[in-house]
Amino acid sequence: MKRRFLAGLLALCLLAGCGPDLARYPRVEPSSRTVEPQTITIDVPQNADQVTQSAVNQLGAALLELSDGAITLEVVSSNNPALALAHGATQLALLENQDLIAADPSMGFLDWPFLMDGVESYLAVMGAEDGAVRGSGSLREALGGEIIGLWYQGRTVLLCRGTFYPEIGFAGTSVGVLEDREGSGYFEGMLEDLRAVKMYTGSPEELRGYLENRTVKFLEYPLEELDAEDLPQELKCLEDTAHRVRGMWLVLGKDAVEEETAQIIRAAAAYVPQSVFTARTRQEEELFQALEAQEIPVRRGDYTMLNRAAREYFRKNYQELGMSQRAWDQILPVLP
């Protein structure tokens, strides 16, 4: 029965264009699937979009089938899933990067710009089971739970009023940077390291205004907040730098369930990340196509110079920025 379900689930994903590569994600098969009937609650952010909601539904379906109908997933929404998990109000929670950083400031590197080469590298390194994030004892203690999955939530790009040349980076220009972002020290260092003239910070709405009134030439912007039907008039092209990546972290509360149940939850969670990645990137490609239909070029250049400059800055300053020696030693070997 379980094999039929998983085969059917894979077929549905293939029909929908998901094509999950399940081999990329380690599965922890439960040693026993005989559990008492129970309802597991997951708290998700109130602003969760359709891709996230579909992923949660997929998780619920896998739980139901892998437990022979014993485990039902109940979905609730709040503005602070991390707090609900810490207080034991929910067994599972879906957290964002900033939730992890707030719980454990040493995780600030999750939002460092240009640290990784792109989305897939970020997900592979940050989502490694025993890596700098999931293997961190301090983070597990701060969250009050175990991270059992990383889902792709989106990327940050550059909106450009003129042509962006990766070889010279931000030389001689003014740049808009999202406020309250970890790793902003690198952008401040840009004034010297990358010869930027001036840096402005603000919310996406404020940064958009800086572009429209020609205050900045380049600004970073969350791709998911860009509306192809409501673009800044001054926008000339989009640079798909993917220099920051947003993740959603599936966390199982400490001692929230019996170990037999936890094994089933981990096994069910392993089937979700790839389909989320595929659905999200398909959504992004549709946006890129809509932009290009309006003659807004979408460029994917070689950002090696920016990556190298960022990594050198972080190499010199990672301790001052709050990153632990353990995390740096685990991430450094996988950087090009």
Summary of the structure (lengths in Angstrom):
residues: 336
radius of gyration: 20.8
end to end distance: 44.7
largest distance: 64.9
contacts: 1082
relative contact order: 0.19
helix: 44%
strand: 21%
